[in-house]
Amino acid sequence: MKRESFLVLLGVLIILSPFSGLPLSWLTWVLLCMGVIVVIIGITLRRDRHDREVAVVPSDT
């Protein structure tokens, strides 16, 4: 699964999490973990975009 698709799936799970029926103590930790995963995916997507942009720019050497 691509990172973009996984990010959308996590977003849907986060939206549906209040209706999951989990105890609030569990829900707090689940949402924290999902948030960390979203941040990691965002950082890797940004790094990949930056690497692609740098690869396109020709060097002046």
N, C-alpha and C positions, 0 to 999 in steps of 0.2 A: 504494500500500500504506500502510495506516495505521501510525503510529509504534508502536502496541502490537504489531501483527503483525510488524513489522520487528524489534522487541525480542525477541520470542519466537524468530524465525528466527535472530537472532544468538546467542541462548542455546543453541539446538540446535547451531549451528556451533561454538561454544566447547566444548560437551560432546564433540562428535565430533572436535575438533582433534587430540587425542593419537593418533588412529587414522588421520590423514590421510596419513601417510608423508612429510610435509615434513621437511627437515632442521631440527634444533633451532634453528639460527641464524635461519632463516626463520620458524619457528613462534613464536619470541619476538616478532618484529616484527609478525606477523599478529595474535597475541593482544593485543599492546599497542594496535594500531589498533582492534581490535574493542572493547577495553575503553574506549578514548576515545569511540568512537561510542555505546556503552551509556551512558556518563556524560552525553554531550550530549543524548541522547534523554531520559534521566531528568530532566535540568534543564529541558528544554522542556516535558515533561509536567507537572512540578511548577509551572512558571510559568503554564501554561494553566489548571491547576486553581485556582491562586491568583487569576488574573484573573477566572475565573468566579465565585469566592466574593466577590470585591470588587464585582463588577457586581451581585450579588444584594442586597447590603446597601444600604438606602436612606440617603441623606445627610440630615443634620439641618438643612440650610440653608433 
